Amino acid sequence: MSPDSLLPGSVRSAAAVNEQIRALWLRAGGTLSAQERAEYELLVVEWAEAIRAAVIEAA
């Protein structure tokens, strides 16, 4: 995944992002390359945004 593939303002569900994180770790076999680490970091940020959006929506 490239940083360009994440559109500002588009928020997937935390569950969808979590699934992608899990798939990344499975593909990587538990050890991330530099590129996979960058992808992981973007996914974690997106996951946190999705969690925040869900909390705000629930409030």
C-alpha positions in Angstrom: 0.0 0.0 0.0 1.3 3.4 -0.9 0.6 6.5 1.2 -1.3 7.8 -1.9 -3.8 5.0 -1.6 -5.3 6.5 1.6 -7.6 9.3 0.8 -7.8 12.1 3.3 -11.2 12.1 5.0 -12.1 8.6 4.0 -12.4 6.4 7.0 -12.9 2.6 6.8 -14.1 0.8 9.8 -11.6 -0.2 12.5 -12.5 -3.8 11.8 -11.7 -3.5 8.1 -8.3 -1.8 8.9 -7.6 -4.4 11.6 -8.2 -7.2 9.1 -5.7 -5.6 6.7 -3.1 -5.2 9.5 -3.5 -8.9 10.3 -3.1 -9.9 6.7 0.0 -7.8 6.5 1.6 -9.6 9.5 0.6 -13.0 8.0 2.1 -12.2 4.6 5.3 -10.9 6.3 5.6 -14.0 8.4 6.0 -11.9 11.6 9.0 -9.8 10.4 8.3 -6.6 8.5 10.5 -5.1 5.9 11.1 -1.4 5.8 8.3 -1.0 3.2 5.9 -3.2 5.2 6.8 -1.3 8.4 5.8 2.0 6.6 2.5 0.3 5.5 1.9 -0.9 9.0 2.4 2.5 10.5 -0.1 4.0 8.0 -2.6 1.3 8.8 -2.2 1.9 12.6 -2.9 5.6 12.1 -5.9 4.8 10.0 -7.1 2.3 12.6 -6.8 4.9 15.3 -8.8 7.4 13.2 -11.5 4.8 12.7 -11.7 4.1 16.4 -12.0 7.9 17.2 -14.7 8.3 14.5 -16.6 5.4 16.0 -16.4 6.9 19.5 -17.5 10.3 18.3 -20.4 8.8 16.4 -21.5 6.8 19.5 -21.4 9.9 21.7 
